[in-house]
Amino acid sequence: MGQQGWDAEGYDRSFGFVSGYGRELLGLLGPEPGERVLDLGCGTGELAAALTELGVEVRGIDADAAMIAQARANHPGIHFEQADAHDVVVAEPVDAVLSNAALHWMLDPAVVIARVRAALRPGGRFVAEFGGQGNVAIIRSAVRDAAVAAGTDPTRLNSPWFFPSPAEYATLLEAGGFRVRRMEHFDRFTALDDGSDGIVDWLRMFGTGLLTGVSTDLRDQVIQDAAERCRPVLFRDGRWHADYVRLRVWAERPDRATDDRCSAGVG
């Protein structure tokens, strides 16, 4: 997940809702006992564990060493390994690839889609949810405004994420050899856990990439200012929220007969 170093214990402690919402994907995936599933961007392994309980053979991968270490500590009976989704190769094709809250960290989506397709057997399915167009727009705008107010050159500020529109991602999937069966783009205004310090903790966990253009001595000031700028909209009923917008995808690699007809130019 991403190129930043993660606080895996803090992630488990204060941001468990990420995996909690991810469990909704299991119904869409419809895993069968004995199937092989690749969990792409597995984090600390909560969804991999849920799949294992359903009798699925799971391989969990994540680019971050701390996440993999935490996953192995949490779930010692499951296979986890550190690997980048842009490079991942499987020895034997899997029945499905599942990914939750991870694809928006992977900045060359066409390459990732190609690796997913190569990992799947013909007829295999790809089920994912991640940040879509408009995700955390209020938070991103607040950080930018706070950074500029602190004297940061706005041309040095960039987003560390890929938040596509449904059309953009469907085009990428189809160009990568997938058939898109279902796609949803929806708001999920999400209450942050009571154990977190709201947007401040959220930015320290997930938003460090927004601050790469901000001088180190100003980052705490920018984070605090950004939180106050978010407060009128994102602090409600005594709790902080994040303005998530999600893209949920169900696609399949066509079976071999369909692949062969397409290669021959037969419609």
N, C-alpha and C positions, 0 to 999 in steps of 0.2 A: 504494500500500500504506500505509494508515494515515494518521494526521495528524501523526505525529512526524517529525522530520528524520532521515534515514537516513545512516549511514556506509556508502556503497555499496562503497567499496574494501574496508573491513573485512568487509562481508557476503560479498563474493566470496572474500576470503582465508580466513576462518575458519568460514563457514557454508555452504559449497558443498554439503553434504549435503541442504539444502532442495531445490535443483534436482535433485540426484541422485535423490532419492526421487520427485520429480515426473515423472521419465521413465517411471515405471510407468503414468502416466495415458495415455501415448501409445498403449499397447496397447488400453486401454479406448476411447479416442477412435477408433482405427482410421482415421486420416486417409488420404485418397486424393490422389494428385498432381492439382494444379489446383484443389483445394478452397480456399475462403477461410475463415480461422480468426481469431477475435479472441482474443488472449491477455490475459485480464483480470487486472490486477495482475502485470505481467510481470517486475517486479524488474529484474535486470541482464541479462535477455534470453536466458538459457540454453535454456529450453524453446522460445522462438520460433526460436532458431537450429536446434534439433533438428528442428522442424517444417519449416523451410526446406529442410533437407537431404533431407527426404522429398518435396519438390516442392510444398509447400503455400505459398499466398500468405498471409502473416501480417501482422497489424497488432497491435503490442504497445502496451498502455496501462498507465500507472501514475500514481498521484496524486503521487508524490514526484519532484521535479526531479532530485535527485542520482542516483536509480535510473535515470531515463531517460537522463541524461548518460552514466552508466556503460554502459548497454545500447548506446547509439549508438557509444561508443568501442570496446566489445567486438565489435560486430557492425554495421559501418557500412553494410552492404547491405540491412538490414532496416528497415522503417518502424516507428519508435517515436514515441510522443507522450505528453506529460503530459496526463492527463485523469482526472477523478474518475468512478468506476464508477456513482455515483448520478446522473450527468448525461450519460453517454456516449451519443452518437448516431452511427450509421453511415450513410453515404451510400447504400450498397447492402447488402442483407441478406447475412449470412454463412452458411456451411454449419454452422459449429460455434463454440461459445464454450468455451474452456479456461481453467481457473483453478486455480492451485496455491498453497497456503499464503497466500492473500490474503483470502478472503471473511470470515474471522473479524475482520478489521480494519474491515469495512464495517458500520456500526452501524444502518443502516436496511435490513435485508435484503429487505423487500417491495419497496422502491424499486429495489434492485439487480436483483432477479428480474424486475421489469417491464422494466428497461432491457435485460437479457439477452434476454428474449422478443422485444422490439421489434427487437433486432439480428439475430435469427435468421430465416431463411426458413422457411416452413411445412415441417415435417418435419425441421428442423434440430435438432441435439443440443447439450446442455449437459453438460460433463464437468468435475467439480471435486473437489478434495480440500482440506480445511481442518480447523482445530481443532474437535473435537466436544465434547459434554458430558464433563466430567472432564479436559479437556486441561490439562496442567501444574498439576494440583491441588496437588501437593507443593510446587512452587516458589511458587505463589500463596499458599499457607498460610504458608510460611516467611517470605515478605516481609511479610505482614500481622503475624505474630507479632513479627518483628524491628522493624517500624515501631512497633508498640504498646509494645514493651519500651523503645524509644528515646524514648517520651513523645508519640507522635503520636496524635491523637484518631482512634479507629477509624472514626467516622462520615465522616471525610474521605478514607477509602481506598476506591477503586473499581477494578473491573477495566476495562481499555480494550478488551476483546474481546467478541465474540459467539460463544459456544460452544454451539450448539443440540443437543438430542437428535435422533435420527433422526425421531421422530414430529413434533417441532416443525418441522423443516426440510421434511419431506415435506408437511406441511399448508400451509406457505408456498408451496412449489412448485405444489401443486395449486390453491391459491387464485389463484396467478399465471398459471394457464393451461398448466401443464406436466403431462405424463404421466411419472411416476417409473418408470423401468425397472429401476433397480438402486440400492441404497443399502447401504453397509457402515459399521459403527461398530466400530473396533478399536484396541487398544493398540499403540503403537510406541515402546517404550523405546529411545531413540536415543542412541548414543554421539556425543559432541561431538568435533569435530576436534581432533587433537593440538595444532594450532597455537593453540588458544584456551585461555584461562585459566578453563575450566569455567563454572560457574554465574555467576561474576562477569562474565565477558565476555558471556554469554547475557543477563543482566539489563541490561547497558549497551547491548546491541544492540536487544533486543526488549522489555525490561520497564520502560522509563522511565515508561510510563503508569501502572504500579502505584505509582509513587513521587510522583505529582503532589500528594498530600496531605502529603508529608514535606518538612520544611524543607530548603532547599538545603544547609545546613551539616551536616545529618545523613545525607544520602543515601549517601555512601560507607560510613559506619558501618553503615547498614541493609543495604546490599548485601553487605558482608563477613559480617555476622551471619547474614543469610539463607542465604548459601552454606554456612556452618558448620552451620546447622540442616538443610540438605539433605544434607550429607555422609554421614550414616549410611545413607541409602537410595540416593542418586544417584551416589555415588562407588564404583565397582566395578572390580575387576581393574585398578587403576591408571588408570582413566579416568572422567571425568565423563559423566553421561548426563542427558537431559531426559525427563520422564515425559509424552511426547506421547500423546494419544488423537485419532485422526483420524476424520473423516467423509468418505466417498467417495461421490460421487453421479454417476449417469448418468440424465439426463432428456431428454425431447424435447418440442419444440413440435409439437402435432398438425398433420397436414397440413391443407390448406385445406378439403378436403371434410369432415373431422372437425370443424374449427372451425365450418363452416357448419351442420352438423347440430346441434352443441351450441347455437349461437346461436338456432336455430329451435326448440329444446326437444325435438329428436328423439333418443332414446337408442338 
